[in-house]
Amino acid sequence: MEIVRNHILNLPIDNESDVGNCRRKGVAIAKEMGFNEVKSSEIAIVISELATNVLQHGGGRGKMLICQIEDHEKQKALEIWCYDTGNGISNIEKSIQDGITEKKSLGLGLGSIRRLSDEMEINPDIPLLLKETLGAEIFKYNHSIRTLKKFPGKKWVGTNRSLIVGASSRCHYGETINGDAFLFSHLSATRTLAAVIDGLGHGKEAHLASDLIREKILSSPDLSPDKLISHIHTSVRGTRGAVMGLASINTETNKLSFSGIGNIESFIVTRQGKKTLLSFAGIIGHNIRTPRIFECDFEPGDVLCMYSDGITTRWRTEDIDWNASPQKNAELITNKYARPNDDATILIVRYAQ
């Protein structure tokens, strides 16, 4: 029985805005299939890296095909094909090592794609259905990469439905790439990771640093926040570096564990008032003190808020209705208090009563 492909998306890659468009549409399909937040975030990284490689190394123009597939054993997966007009990759094994690149960049893309994909092929044979989808355009492209992310099936861990999240992030005015990043990933039905990451400065190099840190969190999510920061610190040396607030929420024990480096503002709003979560000075990837973990109660009705220094501190928690939608509050705070000369990101998590 042949592989069945359906819901094929045919997406152009001609400029920076197409990277975000491909990512959003690919993640939307992944979530419709049932991929959880962790796997959807990994898919987002793969799509972003593939599209960015087209712009930076693949001739500047290309095409991405994203589709659902099912094989003869009923294994479902998300399949991504990326075509470009470049000259191809002369040394595959060398190119997929982090730090190896033919242009002035960190060279992190292909290594990330390989690690976060269940399958990765360079210039494979193109199935007839995809040839028909591309039509005459197929002759424009010289090179392709195929990746596959399998649906985990019976090993599915579910989502923590008691946590309601909202997030807002925008880049420095005049930039098209955000140096900030955030993460909200369910590890099980009762355990969740949340993070806000601010790459040093703004622009492409800040984005590469924050995006790599986000990937490192996803690749080692079972480490405690302090150990995870130490692991990330040694893994991202050579990047511009970043600051980060990282929280692990357990709704079975009603506890929150937090570790932070640098000027990410983090606090919990409870019935008793505001509890500030302490971060140590430093820059991840450059110089940090030994991270420390802080544990506190996190009860139904409590709210976690973390934001980068692109949002001013000149606002009061008592002026916010924390029982309102976290997404509405995140957008409100960003619109009113974001600085125009920096990237700005805020993440709000409410523990539903």
N, C-alpha and C positions, 0 to 999 in steps of 0.2 A: 504493500500500500504506500503510495506516495505521500509526501508531506503536504498537508492542506494549509494553504495560506489565505487569510482573509483580512478585511479591514485595513487595506494597504493605504498608507499615507505617502504622498509624493510631494516632498518639501524642498524648495530651493535653498541654497546656501550661497548668497552673493555678498552679504555684508554682516556687520556685527549683530544687527537686530534679528537676523535669521537664526543665530545661535539660540537666543531665548525662545523664539517661536518653535523651533524643533524640540527644545527641551520641554516646554509646556505641553505640547501636543503628544509627545512620547510618554510623558508621565501620566497624562490623562488616560491614555490607552492602558498603561500599566495598572493604574488604579481601577479601571473598569474590569480588568481581568482578575483583580483581587490581590495584586501585589501589595504588601504592607508598606509602611512608611520607610523602613530601613531599605528594603529592596527597591522601592520607587526612587529613593534618594541615590542609590547606586546607579540606577538606570539614568537618572538625570546627569550624573557625573560623566558617564560613558558618552551620552549624546552630546553634552557640551564639549568634551574633549575631541570627539570626532569632528564636529562642526568647526571648532576652532582650528584644528589641524588643516582643514580644507583652506581656511582663510590665510593661515600663516605659512603653510608648507605645501599646499596642494593646488597652487596656481590661482588661488583667490576666488574660484568659482566651483560649485559642485551641486550635488543633489543627495538627499537622504530619503530612503524608503524605510518606513517602519510598519511592521505588520505582526499580527498574531499568527502563530503556527501551531499545528498539532501533528505529531507523528503517528506511526502505526501502533505504538504502544500507549496512545492517548496522552502522551506527555505534552503539555502545553508550554509555550515559551513566547517571549517577545524577541523578534528578529529585527536587526537593524543593518541596513546596507548603506554605505557611504561612498559616493563616487566623487572624483575630483579630476581636474585638468592638469595636475602636476606631472612630474617625471617619475613618480613611484618611489619606492624605498629600496635603496641599493643593498643595505645590510640590515635585515629584519631583526636579528638577535641583538645587534648593537643598538638599533633604534629604540627598542623597547626597554632599554635600561634607563632609569631615571637619570637625568642630567646630560643625556646624549641628544644633541639637536644640531641641525644644519643651519639654523638661524639664531639670532640673539634672543634666546628665551631660556627658561629653566629646563626645557626638554622633559616635562613630566607627563605629557599626554598619552603616548602609546603604552607606557608602563602602567598607567592607571587603567586604561581600557582593558589591557590583558588581565590585570588582577581582579577587576570587577565583573568580568564576563565569564560565563561558563564555556563558551567557545569563541575563538577569534581566528579568522582566516584572512589572508592577504590575496587579493585577486582570484577568488574562487570562480568556478563556472557559474554563470548567471542562469537561474531557472527561467523557463519559458514565460511564465506569468509575469515575472518582473521585467523581462525584455519587452513584453507587450505593454506593460505599464509605462516604461520609459519611451517606447517608440523610437522615432528617429533620433531622439536626444542621446541615446546610448552611444552614438558614434562621437559625441563631444568629449567623452570621458576616457582617460587613459589608465585609471587606477581605481581600485575599490578595496574597502575593508568590510568584512561581514562579522558581526558579533551576535551572540545569543545569550539571553538570560532566561533560565528555566524557571517555570512556576514551581514553588517548593512542595505543593500538594499536601500530603498527610503531615508533613513536618511544620505546617503552618502554626504560628504562635499567636495570632490574633492581635487585636488592638486594645489599648486601654481606653475604654469608652467613657470613663469617669473624668477624663481630663479634656478640657476644651481649650484650644489654642488659637491665638491670633498673632500675626506677625506683619510687620511693614518694613521695607528696606528700599532705600533709594541711593543712587550714587551722587557723587560730587557734581555740581552743575558744570557742564562742559565735558564731562566724561561719559562714555557709553558703557564702561565696565565698572562693576561695583567691587570695591576693595573689602567690603564687609560680607559676612555670610552668617546664616543661622541654621540651626538643625533642631528637629524635633522628631525623634525616632522611638517607636515602641519596640522594646526588646521582648516583651511578653504581655500577657493580659494585665499584669500588675506592675511592670517595670518599664520606665521611660527615661530617655536621655534628652536633655535640652541644652542648647549652647548658643551663644552669640560670639562671633569671631570678628575681629577688626584687624585686617592686614595693615601694616605700618604704612602711613601715607595714603595715597589713593592711586587709581589707575591700574594698568595691567599687572605690574609686579605685586601690588597689594592684593589683587584678585587671585593671582597664582598662589600666594602664601596662604590666604584664608581658605581657598578651595582645597589645597593639599591637606591642610589641617582638618577640614571637614571630612575628607576621604579617610584620613588616618583614624578619626573617631569611629567611622562606620566599619573600619576593618578590624578594630579591637574593642568592641562595645562592652565586653564583659569586665574590663578592668575598672577598678574604682576610679572616681574622678581625679584624685591626686596622682595615682599611678599612670593613668591615661595621659595626663599632662606631661609627666616626666618622659613617657614613651614618645609622645609627639615632639617634645623639645629636641630630642636627639635625632628624630627622623626628618626634621625640616630645616636643619642647619644648611646654610647656603641660600635660603630664601630671604626675602626682606624681613620676615618675622611678623608676629602678630600678638595681640593680647586677646584674652578669652575668659568668659565665664562659663562654667560647665556644671550642670546639675543633674543628678540622678534621683528620680522620684519613684518611690515604692508605695503604691496605694494599698498593699496588703498590710504593711506595718505602719502606714501613714508617717513615713519619714522622708526627708529630703537631704541628700548629701551634696555638698557644694565645694568646688575648688576653683580658684580664679587667679589669673596673672594679669596685671595691668589694669588700666582704667575702664573696665566694663562695670557700669553701675548695676548692682543686683540687690534685690530685696524681696521680702515676702510681706504681703498685707494679710493680717489676721484680724479676728474680732478684737484682740487686745491692742492692735495698732501695727506699726511698721517695724519689721526686723531687717536690719541691714546685713547682707552677706559679705564677708570680708575677702578681699583679694590682696595678694602680695604684689609688690612692685616687680617689674621686669618685662622682658620681651621674649616670647616663646621662639626658640630657634637661635637666640643670641645669649642673653644672660637672665637667669631666673634663680630665685631661692628654691630650696626644696619645697615643692608644693605641699600644702596641708589641707586636709579634708575637714570640713565643718558640717556637723549633722544637727538637724533640728526637726521639730515636729512639722508636719504638713497635713493639715486636717481638711475634711470636706468644708468648702466655703473659702479656704485660703487661696491666695493668688500669688504666683511667682512672676516677677517682672525683671527683665534684663535688657540693657540697652547700651549701645556704643556711645563714645564721646561726641559723635556727630549730632547727638541730641543734647540740647542744653539741660542743665540741672535746675534751671529757673522755673520750676513748676512744683506744685505741692500734691502729694498723694491724696490728701483729703478733698481735692478739687475733682477727682476722678470717681465716677460711679463704677466701682470694681465688680458689681453684680451685672453690669451690662456686658454685651458681647466683647470678648477679648479682641476680636478682629476690629470691631468698631473703635475700641479704645486705642489699639495700636495705630490705626490710621489717624485718629484724632491727635494723638501725641506727636506723631511724625509731622503732620501738616502744620501744627501750631509751634513746635519747638525744635524742628530740625535746623541745623546750621547749613547755610548755602555753600560753605566752603569746605565741606567734608562729606564723606559717606555717612549715612545714618541708618541704623537698624534697631528695631525693638521687637522683643518676643515676650508675649504675655500668656501664662498658662493658669487657667482657673480650675480648681478641683471642685467639680459639681457636687452639690449637696444631695 
